Amino acid sequence: MRAPKLAKRLFIWYCGPAQVDDLLGDMDEIFERNLTRMPAWRAKACYWRQVLSLTASYAIRKRRERASFHPHSNDSINLHMIKNYFMIAWRMMTRNKVYTTINVLGLTLGISACIIVYLVVSYEFSFDNFHPDKERIYRLRTFEPAKNLVEGCISGPAFSTINDNLTGSEAFTGYYLFDAKATVSDHGQEKHFDRNTTKVILTNPDYFKIFQYRWLAGKPGVLAKPMQVVLTESRARAYFGTIELQDIIGKNIIYNDSLTTSVAGVIKDWSGNSDFTHTEFISYSTIERTFLLKQLHADLWDWMTHASQGFIKISPGDNLQAIETQLSRIVEKGGHKEYKFTLEPLADIHFFMGDEGGAGMMPKLYSLSALAAFILIIAAINFINLSTAQSIRRSREIGIRKVVGSLKRQIIAQFLSETLVLAFISLCLSVALIRPLLWLFADFIPQGVTFNPLATDTWIFFGALILAISLLAGTYPALVMSSYRPAIVLSGKKMSAGRGQFSLRKSLIVLQFSASLFFIIATLVIGSQMDFIRKTDRGFSTESVITFRTNWEGEVNKVQTLVDRLRNVPGLDDVAMQGFPPMGFAQWKFDVEFNGKKGPVKLLAAIKSGDDHYIPLYKLRLLAGRNIIPRDSVREIVVNETLAKSLGFEDPHDAIGERFPLFGGAFPIVGVIQDFHQESFRNAIGPCIIGDFKDMQHEVAIRLQNSDILANTAVIDRIQSEFKNVYPDETLNYHFIEDEIGWMHGEEQKMSKLATISMAVTIFISCMGVFGLAMFTAAMRTREIGIRKVLGATSMSIVNMLSREFMILILVSIILATPIAWYYMNDWLLAFNYRTDLSWWLFALAAAIALVTGLITVSFQSLKAATGDPVKALRTE
């Protein structure tokens, strides 16, 4: 037709192609209004007549403006174009409220996940990055080749040997954690601070060369003398109030009622995040002159715990491998070839600071980041699907834009601006949701994570996130829509809605539901394993059993005194002294050798210290022999079934009477108990020895008669009273042993919750997308539905017709996702030595959930379309 060509010539001649956006908003509205009131051919005729009229009026107005326009044309036109882009974007959003809502909700969830993960990751990576020369600070890790064991700690003799012989490096230090209570005298009044508030280490002067502080009183080097202590400012104020810091120098602090130290310095507290939160520093040389040498086992080469750390600050240009070799040779010359050393960068320590469980933090951060990105991609898929679907309805608009002179890059910019506006609105909603979400998911988020929306780095992240979303979600729809040919879209022919072929839109639906199905299966499998852990017989009873620690460095006879008093408290079924419960985080394990009938046997055995009440309190089952008899010192032991078999005794009764070498002595085996779980279900049950080792028994276990917590309130109060009578300066912190076992599988519980949340989010986003597409499909097939109903089709047959395509896509998702989910969940279960079966019904249930959810989503819109008035539908077309 000639009308478009004429319109284009007039418009370009008078106004230029940049004014296309002003024209098209009005033209679309006119066409839609006319289409509902007259036949299609008349609507088109009116449409083109209005095109010419609007073109002429725009041209006259712009011509008048040019008469007085100052020649800054390019900049002014570009700014006007940008303004128009956003105005039209807002207009399109308000016209299509359902699609806008679906896209905004999906993007809000994805952006919220990304922001939370960003906060967590930035928090975790902020630890100890404020130290000067942090790239030259390393922690020593001890490697024992014979055991193929690497530990992030160092023994006391190894530290002393290296400290005396190391050359070339800038500084070397180490420390022992000291679990202590403190007593100070302030203005003639004694103040007591229990061990829960003190954070004490014993270290040498080089500690302050590696970890630098600002000195407020005293000077570096004061820890060269024994019995000296340095305090942080906050700790000094807690002990001595508001007096001048210089006046605190020389005052005494008594630790554990027997170690008297003198304050030699006060330092400024760090303001940054750090794993080294110590507030009191006692001179390392104090160890050799006090009871601490034996209490901390600082004279034993093979006594290594994570309470003992070693650090080195290398000189610029030093070779790490050469330093590691030098450290290993130093201890080798001291006669200990079994120890080698590796250096761990300060930046990595936060992720391995605790026991071995901390090693999993970095993979968790990667997994969280991948999950957040995945949720954002699922939301972007919704936007791509709905945008490309709507492009069929907007094809005439695009054709007119091109006819009147719009360039392809201008059309792309227009549609990207629409994505940008949606992303910005979603970001604003996400910012409003972050604080409630941080509270809601507090179990998954470290306590120190905070949200400051005004921080510079937060704004940079927001900008990068919006840009990434705009490009991710908007690029493909913009390219598709800008590629339409005007001759086709303006010829009156209807464009295909994508039915019949496996289009990109359908592929994205399959991807969305495949992800949802994966998380459904993961949730079911993890939940099944957690149910297995809860219900499986562990080999002992935890019902109504509470446990608590006493002073670990205190006298064992005080523990015995407390236990004797507790046994007279009504409402208690049994009370036992113990080192650790049968199952828990803490374990004592020792290498033992036994010369049995089949030759020498060397094995690693767990030592469970408990008195004669230990076995009956936990209801451990004897297979042979008897329980230990109470004595002043250990005279006999009980072993588990695994240890008896390791020694060559297939029949437990054959092990009775055998003398077992342990701690330099030989103890007769008087009983064999049935195997019980000692660690998490990831670990196999190993050899175990139970004996009345008095010096290890600093815990108390109590079985309450009543399982009702509320009914035990008075009993707990009586227990606290008896505890205070024996330990007046200590605080009773008890917990149920079942809770501790639950903490052992805390990561699995968090993973289960995270999988459930991910399942809910992905299903929600996927269903919103399918709902939008179903609504669009029904709208595109309005005339077809009307004709079918006029010819006698039932509502259910129409619902079936509209739903069939989506159900096929969900079935394809099930076929694709099931083997992938089986592979990964089977691999996850293999990490457990004791696990549930990967049953077929879990996958069948997941498939049923996906199908029912998809069917409900699609059927709602399909039923609405099927029950509509066919006369109205045909008149609309």
C-alpha positions in Angstrom: 0.0 0.0 0.0 1.1 3.6 -0.7 -0.1 5.1 2.6 2.8 3.8 4.7 5.3 5.1 2.2 3.7 8.5 2.1 3.5 8.6 5.9 7.2 7.7 6.2 8.3 10.3 3.7 6.2 13.1 5.3 7.4 12.1 8.8 11.1 11.8 8.0 11.0 15.0 5.9 9.5 17.2 8.6 10.3 15.5 11.9 13.0 12.9 11.5 13.0 9.2 12.5 13.5 10.0 16.2 9.8 11.0 16.6 8.5 7.6 15.8 7.9 6.9 19.5 5.6 9.9 19.9 3.4 8.7 17.0 3.0 5.1 17.8 1.5 5.3 21.3 -1.5 7.2 19.9 -1.8 4.9 16.8 -2.0 1.7 18.8 -4.7 3.1 21.0 -6.8 4.3 18.0 -6.5 0.9 16.3 -7.6 -1.1 19.3 -10.6 1.2 19.9 -11.8 1.0 16.3 -11.3 -2.7 16.1 -14.0 -3.3 18.7 -16.6 -1.2 16.9 -16.2 -2.0 13.2 -15.1 -4.7 10.7 -11.3 -5.3 10.4 -11.1 -3.7 6.9 -12.7 -0.5 8.0 -10.5 -0.4 11.1 -7.5 -0.6 8.9 -8.7 2.1 6.7 -9.4 4.4 9.7 -6.0 3.4 11.0 -4.1 4.6 8.0 -6.2 7.7 7.7 -5.2 8.6 11.2 -1.6 7.8 10.5 -1.6 10.5 7.8 -3.4 13.0 9.9 -1.1 12.5 12.9 1.9 12.6 10.7 0.9 15.9 9.2 0.0 17.4 12.6 3.3 16.3 14.1 5.2 17.6 11.1 3.5 21.1 11.3 4.3 21.3 15.1 7.9 20.2 14.7 8.4 22.6 11.8 7.2 25.5 14.0 9.5 24.4 16.8 12.5 24.3 14.4 11.9 27.9 13.5 13.0 28.9 17.0 15.2 26.0 17.8 18.8 26.6 18.8 21.1 24.2 16.9 21.9 21.8 19.8 19.9 19.3 17.9 21.7 16.0 18.4 22.0 16.2 22.2 18.4 17.5 22.6 17.0 14.8 20.3 18.8 12.0 22.2 17.6 13.2 25.5 14.0 13.4 24.1 14.4 9.9 22.7 15.4 8.5 26.0 12.5 10.2 27.7 10.1 8.8 25.2 11.6 5.3 25.6 10.8 5.3 29.3 7.3 6.9 28.8 6.3 4.2 26.3 7.8 1.5 28.6 5.6 2.7 31.4 2.6 2.9 29.1 3.1 -0.7 28.0 3.5 -1.9 31.6 0.3 -0.2 32.7 -1.6 -1.7 29.7 -0.4 -5.2 30.4 -0.8 -5.4 34.2 -0.9 -9.2 34.5 2.3 -9.7 32.5 4.0 -6.9 34.3 3.0 -8.4 37.7 4.3 -11.8 36.7 7.6 -10.4 35.5 8.1 -8.1 38.5 7.4 -10.8 41.0 9.8 -13.2 39.4 12.5 -10.7 39.0 12.0 -9.5 42.6 12.5 -13.0 43.9 15.7 -13.4 41.8 17.1 -10.0 42.8 16.3 -10.6 46.5 18.2 -13.9 46.3 21.2 -12.3 44.6 21.3 -9.4 47.2 21.2 -11.8 50.1 23.9 -14.0 48.7 26.0 -10.9 47.9 25.7 -9.8 51.5 26.7 -13.2 52.8 29.6 -13.6 50.4 31.0 -10.1 51.0 30.7 -10.6 54.8 32.6 -13.9 54.7 35.3 -12.5 52.5 35.7 -9.5 54.8 37.4 -11.4 57.6 41.0 -10.3 58.4 41.5 -8.3 55.2 42.4 -5.2 57.1 45.8 -6.4 58.4 48.9 -4.6 57.0 50.9 -7.0 54.8 48.1 -9.6 55.1 49.4 -11.3 51.9 52.6 -12.3 53.8 50.9 -13.8 56.9 50.4 -17.6 56.9 49.2 -20.3 59.4 51.2 -23.5 60.0 49.4 -26.7 59.2 50.9 -29.9 60.5 51.1 -32.9 58.1 51.7 -36.4 59.3 52.6 -38.5 56.2 52.2 -41.9 58.1 48.5 -41.1 58.9 47.9 -39.0 55.8 46.5 -36.4 58.1 46.7 -32.6 57.9 45.7 -30.5 60.9 45.5 -26.7 61.2 47.4 -26.7 64.5 50.8 -27.2 66.0 52.0 -28.9 69.1 53.7 -27.0 72.0 57.2 -28.6 71.6 57.1 -28.0 67.8 56.3 -24.3 68.4 59.2 -23.9 70.9 61.6 -25.8 68.6 60.8 -23.7 65.5 60.8 -20.5 67.5 64.3 -21.1 68.7 65.8 -22.2 65.4 63.9 -20.4 62.6 65.9 -17.8 60.6 65.1 -15.4 57.8 61.4 -14.8 58.3 60.1 -11.5 59.6 58.2 -12.9 62.6 56.9 -16.2 64.1 54.3 -16.7 66.7 51.8 -19.1 68.2 49.2 -19.3 70.8 47.2 -21.5 73.1 43.6 -20.9 73.9 43.1 -20.7 77.6 39.6 -21.5 78.9 39.6 -19.5 82.2 37.6 -17.5 84.5 39.0 -14.2 85.8 39.0 -12.3 89.2 40.0 -8.7 89.5 40.0 -6.2 92.4 38.5 -2.8 91.5 38.4 -0.2 94.3 38.6 -2.9 97.0 35.8 -4.9 95.5 36.3 -8.3 93.8 34.7 -8.9 90.4 34.3 -12.3 89.0 34.0 -13.1 85.2 33.2 -16.6 84.1 34.8 -18.4 81.3 32.0 -17.6 78.8 33.0 -13.9 78.8 36.8 -14.3 78.7 38.8 -14.8 75.5 42.3 -15.5 76.7 45.4 -16.8 74.7 49.0 -17.4 75.7 51.4 -16.0 73.1 54.8 -14.4 72.6 55.7 -10.8 71.6 55.9 -11.6 67.9 52.1 -11.9 67.9 51.9 -8.1 67.8 54.3 -8.0 64.9 52.1 -10.2 62.8 48.7 -9.0 64.0 49.2 -5.3 64.6 47.3 -3.2 67.1 47.4 0.4 68.2 48.9 0.6 71.7 47.0 2.8 74.2 49.2 2.0 77.2 52.4 0.0 77.5 54.5 -1.0 74.5 55.2 -4.0 72.3 57.6 -6.5 73.8 56.0 -6.6 77.3 55.0 -10.3 76.8 58.7 -11.3 76.8 58.4 -11.6 80.6 56.3 -14.3 82.4 53.1 -13.5 84.2 52.3 -10.5 82.0 48.9 -9.8 80.4 47.9 -7.3 77.7 44.2 -6.3 77.5 42.1 -4.8 74.7 40.5 -1.5 75.6 37.0 -3.0 75.9 38.3 -5.7 78.2 40.2 -3.2 80.3 37.0 -1.2 80.8 35.0 -4.3 81.7 37.6 -5.1 84.4 38.6 -1.7 85.8 35.9 0.8 84.7 36.6 4.3 83.5 40.0 5.0 85.1 42.9 6.2 83.0 44.4 3.4 80.9 47.9 4.2 82.2 46.7 3.6 85.8 45.6 0.1 84.8 49.2 -0.9 84.2 50.5 -3.0 87.0 47.1 -4.1 88.3 46.6 -7.9 88.9 44.2 -10.3 87.2 43.8 -13.8 88.7 42.8 -16.6 86.3 41.2 -19.8 87.6 41.8 -18.8 91.2 45.5 -19.6 90.9 47.3 -17.8 88.1 48.1 -14.2 89.0 49.1 -12.0 86.2 50.1 -8.3 85.9 48.6 -5.9 83.3 51.5 -4.7 81.1 49.6 -3.1 78.2 46.3 -2.0 76.7 45.6 -2.0 73.0 42.8 -0.7 70.8 40.1 -3.1 69.7 39.9 -4.0 66.0 36.9 -2.6 64.2 37.0 -5.0 61.2 35.6 -8.6 61.1 38.2 -11.1 62.4 38.5 -14.7 63.5 41.0 -13.6 66.1 38.7 -12.2 68.6 41.0 -12.6 71.6 40.8 -9.9 74.3 43.5 -11.0 76.8 47.0 -12.0 75.9 49.2 -13.7 78.6 52.9 -14.2 78.0 53.8 -17.6 76.5 56.7 -18.1 78.9 54.1 -18.3 81.7 53.4 -21.9 80.6 56.8 -23.3 81.6 56.6 -21.8 85.1 53.1 -22.8 86.1 50.6 -25.7 86.1 49.7 -24.8 82.5 52.5 -26.9 81.1 50.7 -30.1 82.1 47.2 -28.8 81.8 47.6 -27.7 78.2 49.9 -30.7 77.4 52.4 -28.2 76.0 55.2 -30.7 76.5 53.7 -33.4 74.3 54.7 -33.6 70.6 51.6 -35.7 69.6 49.1 -33.5 71.5 47.6 -31.3 68.9 44.3 -29.5 69.1 42.8 -26.5 67.3 43.3 -24.5 70.5 47.0 -24.4 69.5 47.9 -22.4 66.4 51.2 -21.2 64.8 51.7 -18.2 62.5 54.5 -16.9 60.4 55.1 -13.6 58.6 57.5 -14.1 55.7 59.8 -11.5 54.3 59.1 -9.9 50.9 60.3 -12.2 48.2 60.6 -15.3 50.4 60.0 -18.7 48.7 57.1 -20.5 50.4 58.4 -24.0 49.5 61.8 -23.2 50.9 60.2 -22.0 54.2 58.1 -25.1 54.5 61.2 -27.3 53.9 63.1 -25.3 56.6 60.3 -25.8 59.1 60.2 -29.5 58.5 64.0 -29.8 58.8 64.0 -28.0 62.1 61.7 -30.5 63.8 63.4 -33.3 62.0 66.7 -32.4 63.6 64.9 -32.5 67.0 64.2 -36.2 66.3 60.6 -36.0 64.9 60.7 -37.0 61.2 57.0 -37.8 61.3 56.0 -34.1 61.1 56.0 -31.9 58.0 54.6 -28.4 57.7 52.6 -26.5 55.0 51.7 -22.8 55.0 48.1 -21.6 54.7 47.4 -18.0 53.6 45.7 -15.7 56.0 42.9 -15.1 53.4 42.0 -18.8 53.5 42.0 -19.3 57.3 38.4 -18.0 57.8 37.1 -20.9 55.7 39.1 -23.5 57.7 39.3 -21.8 61.1 37.3 -24.3 63.1 37.5 -28.1 63.1 37.4 -30.0 59.9 33.7 -29.1 59.4 34.8 -25.5 58.5 36.4 -26.8 55.3 33.0 -26.9 53.6 32.3 -23.2 53.8 33.8 -22.2 50.4 31.8 -24.8 48.4 28.7 -23.6 50.3 29.3 -20.0 49.2 29.8 -21.2 45.6 26.6 -23.3 45.8 24.6 -20.3 47.3 25.9 -18.0 44.5 25.0 -20.6 41.8 21.5 -21.0 43.4 20.8 -17.3 43.4 22.0 -16.9 39.8 19.8 -19.9 38.9 16.7 -18.3 40.4 17.4 -15.1 38.6 17.8 -17.0 35.3 14.5 -18.7 35.9 12.9 -15.3 36.4 14.6 -14.0 33.2 13.2 -17.0 31.3 9.7 -15.9 32.3 10.4 -12.4 31.0 11.8 -13.8 27.7 8.8 -16.2 27.3 6.2 -13.5 27.9 8.0 -10.8 25.9 8.4 -13.0 22.8 4.8 -14.1 23.2 3.6 -10.5 23.4 5.8 -9.6 20.4 3.1 -11.3 18.2 0.6 -8.7 19.5 3.1 -5.9 19.1 4.2 -6.9 15.6 2.1 -4.2 13.9 3.6 -1.5 16.2 7.1 -2.6 15.3 6.2 -2.6 11.6 4.9 0.9 11.7 8.0 2.1 13.6 10.2 0.7 10.9 8.0 2.2 8.1 8.2 5.7 9.5 12.0 5.5 9.9 13.0 3.9 13.1 16.4 2.1 13.0 16.9 -1.4 14.4 19.1 -0.1 17.2 16.4 2.3 18.2 13.8 -0.5 18.5 16.3 -2.6 20.5 16.9 0.4 22.8 13.2 0.8 23.3 12.6 -2.8 24.4 15.8 -2.8 26.5 14.4 0.3 28.3 11.2 -1.6 29.1 13.3 -4.3 30.7 15.3 -1.7 32.6 12.2 -0.1 34.0 10.9 -3.6 35.2 14.3 -4.4 36.7 14.4 -1.1 38.5 10.9 -1.6 40.0 11.9 -5.1 41.0 15.1 -3.8 42.6 13.1 -1.3 44.7 10.8 -4.1 45.9 13.7 -6.3 46.7 15.4 -3.6 48.8 12.3 -3.2 50.8 12.1 -7.0 51.4 15.8 -7.6 52.3 15.5 -6.9 56.0 12.4 -9.1 56.6 14.1 -11.8 54.5 17.3 -11.6 56.6 15.2 -12.1 59.7 13.2 -14.9 58.1 16.2 -16.9 57.0 18.4 -16.1 60.1 19.2 -19.9 60.4 21.1 -19.7 57.1 22.7 -16.3 57.4 25.7 -15.5 59.6 24.8 -13.2 62.6 27.2 -10.4 61.5 25.5 -9.9 58.1 23.9 -6.5 57.8 22.3 -4.5 55.0 23.2 -0.9 54.3 21.4 0.2 51.1 23.3 3.5 51.1 26.8 2.0 51.0 28.9 2.8 47.9 29.7 -0.9 47.2 26.0 -1.8 47.5 25.1 0.8 44.9 27.8 -0.5 42.6 26.4 -4.0 43.0 22.8 -2.7 42.3 23.9 -1.0 39.1 25.8 -4.1 37.9 22.8 -6.3 38.8 20.3 -4.1 36.9 22.5 -4.0 33.9 23.0 -7.7 33.9 19.3 -8.4 34.2 18.5 -6.0 31.4 20.9 -7.7 29.1 20.1 -11.2 30.2 16.3 -10.8 30.0 15.9 -8.1 27.4 18.4 -8.8 24.7 16.8 -11.8 23.0 13.2 -10.3 23.0 14.6 -7.0 21.7 16.6 -8.7 18.9 13.5 -10.9 17.9 11.1 -8.0 17.8 13.5 -5.7 16.0 14.0 -8.3 13.2 10.3 -8.3 12.1 9.8 -7.4 8.4 7.3 -4.5 8.0 5.9 -5.9 4.7 4.8 -9.1 6.5 3.5 -7.7 9.8 1.6 -4.9 8.0 0.1 -7.0 5.3 -2.7 -8.2 7.6 -1.4 -11.7 8.0 -1.5 -13.1 11.5 1.8 -14.2 12.9 2.2 -17.6 14.4 1.8 -18.0 18.1 4.5 -20.7 18.1 2.2 -23.7 18.2 3.2 -26.8 16.4 7.0 -26.5 16.6 9.3 -27.0 19.5 10.2 -23.3 19.8 12.6 -21.5 22.1 9.6 -20.5 24.2 8.7 -24.2 24.8 12.3 -25.1 25.5 12.5 -22.5 28.2 9.3 -23.8 29.8 10.9 -27.3 29.8 14.0 -25.8 31.4 12.0 -24.1 34.1 10.0 -27.2 35.1 13.1 -29.4 34.9 14.7 -27.1 37.5 11.5 -27.2 39.7 11.4 -31.0 39.4 15.0 -31.3 40.4 14.4 -29.4 43.6 11.2 -31.3 44.3 13.2 -34.6 44.1 16.1 -33.1 46.2 13.7 -32.0 48.9 12.0 -35.5 49.0 15.4 -37.4 49.1 17.0 -35.1 51.7 13.8 -35.3 53.8 13.8 -39.1 53.5 17.4 -39.3 54.7 16.8 -36.9 57.6 13.8 -39.1 58.6 16.0 -42.1 58.4 18.5 -40.5 60.7 15.9 -39.6 63.3 14.2 -43.0 63.3 17.2 -45.4 63.0 18.3 -47.1 66.2 21.6 -45.5 67.2 22.4 -48.3 69.7 21.7 -46.1 72.8 18.8 -44.1 74.3 18.7 -40.3 74.4 15.2 -39.9 75.8 15.0 -37.2 78.5 18.9 -37.1 78.8 20.5 -33.7 79.4 24.2 -33.0 79.7 26.4 -30.1 80.7 30.1 -29.3 81.2 31.8 -28.3 84.4 35.1 -26.5 84.7 37.3 -28.4 82.3 40.5 -27.3 84.1 39.0 -27.9 87.6 39.4 -30.7 89.9 37.6 -34.0 89.1 36.6 -34.6 92.8 34.4 -31.5 92.5 32.5 -33.2 89.7 32.1 -36.3 91.8 30.8 -34.1 94.6 28.2 -32.5 92.3 27.2 -35.9 91.0 26.7 -37.3 94.5 24.5 -34.3 95.4 22.5 -34.6 92.2 21.7 -38.3 92.9 19.7 -37.2 95.9 17.5 -34.8 93.8 14.0 -36.2 93.2 12.8 -36.5 89.6 16.2 -37.8 88.3 16.3 -41.3 87.0 20.1 -41.6 86.8 23.2 -39.4 86.9 26.7 -40.2 85.4 30.1 -38.7 85.1 31.5 -38.7 81.6 34.1 -37.3 79.3 31.8 -37.1 76.3 28.4 -38.7 75.4 28.3 -41.8 73.2 27.5 -39.7 70.2 28.6 -36.1 69.6 31.0 -33.6 68.0 33.9 -34.1 70.5 35.8 -37.4 70.2 39.0 -38.8 71.9 40.8 -41.1 69.5 44.1 -42.9 70.1 46.3 -45.3 68.1 46.4 -48.6 69.9 48.2 -51.9 69.2 47.2 -55.4 70.3 49.0 -58.6 69.8 46.1 -61.0 69.2 45.8 -64.6 68.0 46.1 -63.5 64.4 49.2 -61.4 65.0 49.6 -57.7 65.9 46.7 -55.4 65.2 47.0 -51.6 65.0 43.9 -49.5 65.0 42.4 -46.1 65.8 40.0 -46.4 68.7 37.6 -43.9 70.3 37.9 -43.6 74.1 34.6 -43.0 76.0 35.2 -42.1 79.6 32.4 -42.8 82.0 31.7 -44.1 85.5 29.7 -47.2 86.3 26.4 -45.3 85.6 27.4 -44.4 82.0 26.4 -47.7 80.4 23.0 -48.1 82.2 22.1 -44.4 81.8 22.4 -44.5 78.0 21.0 -48.0 77.9 23.9 -49.4 76.0 23.3 -53.1 75.3 25.8 -55.7 76.7 26.4 -58.7 74.4 28.8 -60.4 76.7 30.4 -59.9 80.2 29.3 -57.2 82.6 29.5 -53.5 83.3 32.6 -51.9 84.9 32.8 -51.9 88.7 33.3 -48.5 90.4 36.9 -48.1 91.7 39.2 -45.2 92.5 41.2 -45.7 89.3 40.5 -47.5 86.1 41.1 -51.2 86.4 39.0 -52.6 83.6 37.4 -51.6 80.3 34.4 -52.4 78.1 34.8 -52.6 74.3 32.3 -52.5 71.5 31.5 -55.2 69.1 33.6 -53.7 66.2 36.7 -53.6 68.4 36.2 -57.2 69.5 36.0 -58.3 65.9 39.0 -56.2 64.9 41.0 -58.1 67.5 40.0 -61.4 66.0 37.1 -62.4 68.3 34.0 -63.3 66.2 32.2 -64.4 69.4 32.0 -61.5 71.9 32.3 -63.9 74.8 35.8 -64.9 73.6 37.1 -61.3 74.2 36.2 -61.4 77.9 39.3 -61.5 80.1 41.7 -60.4 77.3 44.1 -57.8 78.5 44.1 -54.7 76.3 47.2 -52.4 76.2 46.2 -48.7 76.7 48.0 -45.6 78.1 51.1 -47.6 79.1 49.1 -50.3 80.9 47.1 -53.4 80.2 43.4 -53.5 81.2 41.2 -56.6 81.2 38.1 -56.6 78.9 35.1 -57.3 81.2 32.3 -56.6 78.7 31.4 -56.3 75.1 28.6 -54.0 74.1 26.5 -53.8 70.9 27.8 -51.2 68.4 26.4 -47.7 68.7 26.8 -44.6 66.5 29.6 -42.3 67.8 29.7 -39.7 65.0 27.3 -38.5 62.3 25.7 -41.0 59.9 28.4 -40.0 57.4 31.0 -41.9 59.4 31.2 -45.7 59.9 31.0 -47.1 63.4 34.6 -47.6 64.6 36.3 -49.4 67.5 35.4 -48.0 70.9 36.6 -48.4 74.5 34.7 -47.4 77.6 36.5 -47.0 80.8 36.3 -45.1 84.1 39.1 -42.6 83.3 38.6 -40.1 86.1 40.9 -37.4 84.8 38.8 -37.1 81.6 35.4 -36.8 83.3 34.4 -33.1 83.4 30.8 -33.6 82.1 27.6 -34.7 83.8 24.8 -36.7 82.1 21.3 -36.8 83.7 18.3 -38.9 82.7 15.1 -37.1 83.8 12.2 -39.2 85.0 9.6 -37.1 83.1 9.8 -36.5 79.4 7.6 -33.4 79.6 9.8 -30.3 79.6 7.3 -28.1 81.5 7.0 -30.7 84.2 10.7 -30.7 84.7 11.0 -27.0 85.5 11.3 -27.5 89.2 13.8 -30.3 88.7 16.0 -28.1 86.4 15.9 -25.3 89.1 17.1 -27.8 91.7 19.9 -29.0 89.4 21.0 -25.3 88.9 20.9 -24.8 92.6 23.2 -27.8 93.3 25.5 -26.7 90.5 25.9 -23.2 92.1 26.7 -24.8 95.4 29.7 -26.6 93.9 30.6 -24.0 91.2 29.5 -20.6 92.6 31.4 -18.6 89.9 30.2 -20.7 86.9 27.1 -20.7 84.8 25.2 -23.9 84.1 24.6 -24.4 80.4 22.8 -27.6 79.7 21.3 -29.1 76.6 19.4 -32.3 75.7 21.7 -34.8 74.1 19.1 -35.3 71.3 19.7 -31.6 70.4 23.4 -32.2 70.1 22.9 -35.1 67.8 20.6 -32.9 65.7 23.4 -30.3 65.6 25.7 -32.9 64.2 23.4 -33.1 61.1 22.8 -29.4 61.1 24.2 -29.0 57.6 21.8 -31.6 56.3 18.9 -29.9 58.0 19.9 -26.6 56.5 20.3 -28.2 53.1 16.8 -29.7 53.4 15.3 -26.3 54.3 17.2 -24.6 51.4 16.1 -27.3 49.0 12.5 -26.7 50.1 12.8 -23.0 49.7 14.4 -23.4 46.3 11.6 -25.8 45.3 8.9 -23.3 46.3 10.6 -20.4 44.6 11.2 -22.2 41.3 7.7 -23.7 41.2 6.2 -20.3 41.9 8.2 -18.6 39.2 7.6 -21.4 36.7 3.9 -21.5 37.4 3.6 -17.7 37.1 5.2 -17.9 33.7 3.0 -20.8 32.5 0.0 -18.9 33.8 0.9 -15.9 31.7 1.6 -18.0 28.6 -1.7 -19.9 29.1 -3.5 -16.6 29.3 -1.8 -15.3 26.2 -2.5 -18.5 24.3 -6.2 -18.3 25.2 -6.4 -14.7 24.1 -4.7 -15.5 20.8 -7.2 -18.4 20.2 -10.3 -16.5 21.2 -12.0 -16.8 17.8 -11.1 -20.5 17.5 -12.6 -21.2 21.0 -15.7 -19.3 20.0 -16.2 -21.3 16.8 -15.6 -24.6 18.6 -18.2 -23.7 21.2 -20.8 -22.6 18.5 -20.2 -26.0 16.8 -20.9 -27.9 20.1 -17.6 -28.3 21.8 -17.8 -28.7 25.6 -15.9 -26.7 28.1 -13.9 -29.7 29.2 -12.8 -30.5 25.7 -11.6 -26.9 25.2 -9.8 -27.0 28.6 -8.2 -30.3 27.4 -7.2 -28.7 24.1 -5.6 -25.7 25.8 -3.9 -27.7 28.6 -2.5 -30.6 26.4 0.4 -28.6 25.1 1.6 -27.5 28.5 1.2 -31.0 30.0 3.4 -32.5 27.2 6.1 -29.9 28.0 5.9 -30.9 31.7 6.2 -34.6 30.8 9.3 -33.8 28.8 10.7 -31.9 31.8 10.1 -35.0 33.9 11.9 -37.2 31.4 14.9 -34.9 31.3 15.1 -34.0 35.0 14.6 -37.4 36.6 18.0 -39.0 35.5 19.9 -35.8 36.4 18.3 -35.7 39.8 18.9 -39.4 40.4 22.6 -39.0 39.6 23.2 -36.0 41.9 21.1 -37.2 44.8 22.6 -40.7 44.6 26.0 -39.1 44.8 24.9 -37.1 47.8 23.6 -40.2 49.6 26.8 -42.0 49.0 28.5 -39.6 51.4 26.6 -41.3 54.2 27.8 -44.7 55.5 24.2 -45.3 56.8 21.5 -44.1 54.4 18.1 -44.6 53.1 17.3 -46.2 49.7 16.7 -44.1 46.7 13.2 -45.4 46.1 11.3 -45.1 42.8 8.3 -43.7 44.6 10.2 -40.5 45.4 10.5 -39.8 41.7 6.9 -40.8 41.0 5.7 -38.5 43.8 7.9 -35.6 42.4 6.5 -36.1 38.9 2.9 -36.2 40.3 3.6 -32.9 42.2 4.9 -31.2 39.0 2.1 -32.5 36.9 -0.7 -31.5 39.3 0.9 -28.1 39.9 1.2 -27.4 36.2 -2.3 -28.7 35.5 -3.9 -26.5 38.1 -2.0 -23.5 36.9 -3.0 -24.0 33.2 -6.5 -25.2 33.8 -7.5 -22.1 35.8 -6.9 -19.9 32.7 -8.1 -22.5 30.3 -11.4 -22.9 32.1 -11.9 -19.2 32.2 -11.5 -19.1 28.4 -13.7 -22.1 27.8 -16.6 -20.8 29.8 -16.6 -17.4 28.0 -19.4 -16.1 25.8 -18.7 -17.3 22.2 -20.8 -14.5 20.7 -18.6 -11.9 22.3 -15.5 -13.8 21.3 -16.5 -13.9 17.6 -17.6 -10.2 17.7 -14.2 -9.3 19.2 -12.3 -11.1 16.3 
